Amino acid sequence: QQSHARQVLRCSTTKGPFRVRLYPELAPNGTAFLAGLARAKYFDQTGGVAFFRVNKHITQFGVSKRAPREEDPFIEFRGGAVRDLNPDPARTTTWPRGTMASIGGFHFLIVIRANRQMGLNRHDAPLGIIPEEDMVNTIDKLFAYNDIINSPKKGPGPDQTRLMREGIEYIDREFPLTDRIYGCELQDLS
């Protein structure tokens, strides 16, 4: 297994690029899983990878649609990552803006606005930090549908259960303004 200790993940989205400085010492399994997705070109697939939850606190994305085994070039990733334990077991540290984390082994989130709820699960683990410049120029510009966290009376945004079951076609059909990742690559730092 390759060390990711000195790597940056560079991603292209519908709103522009962003970078994540990876910190595998905080979450070795989640970082390796993310790096494996990038190496396998998971984020480059047709239709992209949707930012299916965008609200004032976070944006969330991750592994979706489970295709039949013989059709799925990403089958090895469908089971998710081996979960890391939260490096702050007492959960006393609030994740700062720009933190990218692994949640539940399948999904990733980016902290838009720090709050005390981020990182409370024992398997939530920070993977890296996105520079403030990239937060302002890309992440802060992602389109946000109504989200149960922010606007429960205005109706829901994309449903991650349906996204997992129906794939990106569900987003295309019902939430066409959803922003996406269209590619990520790892770059070694020198």
N, C-alpha and C positions, 0 to 999 in steps of 0.2 A: 504494500500500500504506500503510495507516494505521500510525502510530507507536504502539507499546504501552508507551512509556517510563514512563508514569505510570498504569499500570492494575493492578487486582487482579482475579483470577479467583475468583468465588464459586461454590462447588459444593454441591449438596444430595446427601446419601447416605442409605442405610438406617440409618446410625448417627448422622446429624446433619450439620451444615454444616462446611465448611472453606474457608479462603481461601489464595490463593497470590499473593504480591507478585511480579509478573513483572519480569525483568531481561533485556530483549531485547538489550542490549549483549553479553551472554555467549553467546547463541544466537539470533540474529535469525530464522533460518529455522524453528527448532523453536518459538519463541514465536509467530511468525506462523501456523504450522500449528495450534497449540493454540488460538489466538484464532479462527482460521477455523472450527475444529470447534465452538467455543462459539457463534459467530455463526450458524452453519448449524443450530444446535440438535441437533447430533449426540448430545450427552449426554442430551437429553430424549427420545430415542426409546423406544418401547414395550419394556419389559424392562430398560431401563437399560444401563449399561456396567459389566461385571463387574470387580471387583478379583480377577483370576484367580490371582494369586500373592500370598500374604501369609505372610511368615515373620519371624523375629526381626530381620532386616536391612532388608528392603524390602517394599513392596507395589507391584504392577504392574498396569497397565490400559492399554487402548488400542483401536485400530481392529480390529474383528473382521469376521465373515462378509462374504464378497464375494457380494453378490446379483447376479443378471443385470443388465446395464446398464440396460435399460428399466424395471426395478423399483427401482433404487437411487438414492434422493435424495442419497446421499453419495458418488457415484462419484468425484468430483473428489478426495476424500481417500484413496481406497483405495490409491493409489500411494505414500502416505507423504510425509513432508517431505523437502525437499532437506536433506541432512545438514549440520549445522554441524560445524566442527572443534572439538575440545575446546579451551577457552580456556586450559588449562594443558597445553601440548604435552609438557612433561617429566613430567606427571602426578605432581606432587609434593604436591598438596593433596588431603587427604581431604575428601569432601563431608560437611558436618555434618548432623545430624538435622534433618529438615524440608525438606531440599533436594528439589525436584521437578525431574526431568531428562527429557530426550528420549533414548531409546535406540533405535538402529537405524532411526529415521525413522517407525516405526509405533506404538511403545509409549512409555509414560511410567512412571517409577517415582518413588516417594517413599521417601527414606531414613528408616528407623525408627531404626536404630542405625548410626552411622558405622563404616565398616570400610575397609581399604585397597584393597579390590577395586572399590569404586564409582568410576566415572569413568576407568577404565583404558583403555577403548576409545577410539580417536582420534575417533570420531563420537559419543561420549557427551557431552552438553552440558547444564549446569544451566540451567533456565528460570526458576526463582524459589524463594522460600522460604515455607514454611507456618509461621505463628506457633506457638510452643510450646503455647499454649492450645488451638489447634485440633488439634494432634498428640495431646494428652492426651484431649481431649473427643470426638474422632472417629476419627482414624487408628489410635490405639492400641487401639481397641475393635473393629476389623474382625475378622470371623471368619476363622480360619486353619485350612484343611484341612491334612492332612499334606503336607509339602513335601520334595522330595528333598534340599534343602539342610539341613533341620533333622532330619527323621525318615525317612531312607531305608528303614528296616526296617518302618515302619508303613504304607507304601503311598503312592502319589502323590496329589497334589491335582489340580486341573484342568490339562489339557494344552493349552497355547496353540495348538498346531498343530490340534487338534480344534476349539478355539474358533474359530479363523480359518476352518476348513472348514465347521463345522456351525452356527455362530452361538450366540446366547444360549440357544437351545433345548437345546443340550448341557449348559450350566450348570444350567438349570432341571431337567433330567431327572436328572443325575448328582451335582450339587453344589448342592442347593437352599438351603443356608445361606449361600452366597456373597453377600457384600455388594456393593452396586452404587452407581454414581453415577446420579442421576435428573435432573440438570440442572446446567448451569453458565452463568454470565453474566459478562460483562466489566463492570467498573465503573471509570470514570475517577477518579483521585485528584485532589483539588483542592489 
